[in-house]
């Protein structure tokens, strides 16, 4: 599996569908503190028509461990573009899930000429923008037990892995968390990356910059997502010139694990119209 020397560290990535001829796609995993394993294991249909590149962010998974203060939203975005450069990909689609959606937005803002399309899954635009009404896109109160499950920083990589298991009932809407947990087998958890990710997010927002984006954008979110309320996707789309929102009714934070048919149909239909027109 390739390791590329990018921006002062080693970035790990793996490519599926390398023989397909569609516009290539980068997949940016959530977390931070996770890696590409669950994504590659479950997003296989995306590689039927195009090369799909699964990236481990710096400090995560099988990528290098540079100083934690090099993990910034800007650097993570530039690293992903560095992977595209390593593969000779001039223009590509980016799919970012959850925290990967933050990175995908930053990439689109920093490198708009490289994007053929942007897919944001279960994410938000971060902190409030200038003069933004904090209640306009607010969701219902969090379910009982969620705040308790989120409290406290992980003390070790193993502790962070256990925290993900504790959060699975909140991530899922109708699927049994016990069926989802094995999908993380082989994941390399990293507590330091997770902690740095929280710190970076506390000072990050795309809100005041989104209006500059012109690339076609698809936002996919579960209506029952208690981690990133579905109206946060509308908060992004309302600031974009060319955006569509697909709200899937019966799923939570990982929509393709609970409504795979609707999820992949939404993405494939959008790609055919916006990125791969014949």
KAMO-V314990 format. One record per residue. N is the residue number from 1. RES is the residue in one small letter. OMEGA is omega as a letter, one per 30 degrees, with the letter a starting at -180 (999 if undefined). Layout:
N:RES:OMEGA, N:RES:OMEGA
This chain:
1:x:a, 2:x:l, 3:x:a, 4:x:l, 5:x:a, 6:x:l, 7:x:l, 8:x:l, 9:x:l, 10:x:l, 11:x:a, 12:x:l, 13:x:l, 14:x:a, 15:x:l, 16:x:l, 17:x:a, 18:x:a, 19:x:l, 20:x:a, 21:x:l, 22:x:l, 23:x:a, 24:x:a, 25:x:l, 26:x:l, 27:x:a, 28:x:a, 29:x:l, 30:x:a, 31:x:f, 32:x:a, 33:x:l, 34:x:l, 35:x:a, 36:x:a, 37:x:a, 38:x:a, 39:x:l, 40:x:a, 41:x:a, 42:x:a, 43:x:a, 44:x:a, 45:x:l, 46:x:a, 47:x:l, 48:x:a, 49:x:a, 50:x:l, 51:x:l, 52:x:a, 53:x:l, 54:x:a, 55:x:l, 56:x:l, 57:x:l, 58:x:a, 59:x:a, 60:x:l, 61:x:a, 62:x:l, 63:x:a, 64:x:a, 65:x:l, 66:x:l, 67:x:a, 68:x:a, 69:x:l, 70:x:l, 71:x:l, 72:x:a, 73:x:a, 74:x:a, 75:x:l, 76:x:l, 77:x:a, 78:x:l, 79:x:a, 80:x:l, 81:x:l, 82:x:l, 83:x:l, 84:x:l, 85:x:a, 86:x:a, 87:x:a, 88:x:a, 89:x:a, 90:x:l, 91:x:a, 92:x:l, 93:x:l, 94:x:l, 95:x:l, 96:x:l, 97:x:l, 98:x:l, 99:x:l, 100:x:l, 101:x:l, 102:x:a, 103:x:l, 104:x:l, 105:x:l, 106:x:l, 107:x:a, 108:x:a, 109:x:a, 110:x:a, 111:x:a, 112:x:a, 113:x:a, 114:x:a, 115:x:l, 116:x:l, 117:x:a, 118:x:l, 119:x:a, 120:x:a, 121:x:l, 122:x:a, 123:x:a, 124:x:l, 125:x:l, 126:x:a, 127:x:a, 128:x:l, 129:x:a, 130:x:l, 131:x:a, 132:x:l, 133:x:a, 134:x:a, 135:x:a, 136:x:a, 137:x:a, 138:x:l, 139:x:l, 140:x:l, 141:x:l, 142:x:l, 143:x:a, 144:x:l, 145:x:a, 146:x:a, 147:x:l, 148:x:l, 149:x:a, 150:x:a, 151:x:l, 152:x:l, 153:x:l, 154:x:a, 155:x:a, 156:x:l, 157:x:l, 158:x:l, 159:x:l, 160:x:l, 161:x:l, 162:x:l, 163:x:l, 164:x:l, 165:x:l, 166:x:a, 167:x:a, 168:x:l, 169:x:l, 170:x:l, 171:x:a, 172:x:l, 173:x:a, 174:x:a, 175:x:a, 176:x:l, 177:x:l, 178:x:l, 179:x:a, 180:x:a, 181:x:a, 182:x:l, 183:x:l, 184:x:a, 185:x:a, 186:x:l, 187:x:l, 188:x:a, 189:x:a, 190:x:a, 191:x:a, 192:x:l, 193:x:l, 194:x:a, 195:x:l, 196:x:l, 197:x:l, 198:x:a, 199:x:a, 200:x:a, 201:x:a, 202:x:a, 203:x:a, 204:x:l, 205:x:l, 206:x:a, 207:x:a, 208:x:a, 209:x:a, 210:x:a, 211:x:l, 212:x:a, 213:x:l, 214:x:a, 215:x:l, 216:x:a, 217:x:l, 218:x:l, 219:x:a, 220:x:a, 221:x:l, 222:x:l, 223:x:a, 224:x:l, 225:x:a, 226:x:l, 227:x:l, 228:x:a, 229:x:a, 230:x:a, 231:x:l, 232:x:l, 233:x:l, 234:x:l, 235:x:l, 236:x:a, 237:x:a, 238:x:a, 239:x:a, 240:x:a, 241:x:a, 242:x:a, 243:x:l, 244:x:l, 245:x:l, 246:x:l, 247:x:a, 248:x:a, 249:x:a, 250:x:a, 251:x:a, 252:x:a, 253:x:l, 254:x:a, 255:x:a, 256:x:l, 257:x:a, 258:x:l, 259:x:a, 260:x:a, 261:x:a, 262:x:a, 263:x:a, 264:x:l, 265:x:l, 266:x:a, 267:x:a, 268:x:l, 269:x:l, 270:x:l, 271:x:l, 272:x:a, 273:x:a, 274:x:a, 275:x:a, 276:x:a, 277:x:a, 278:x:999
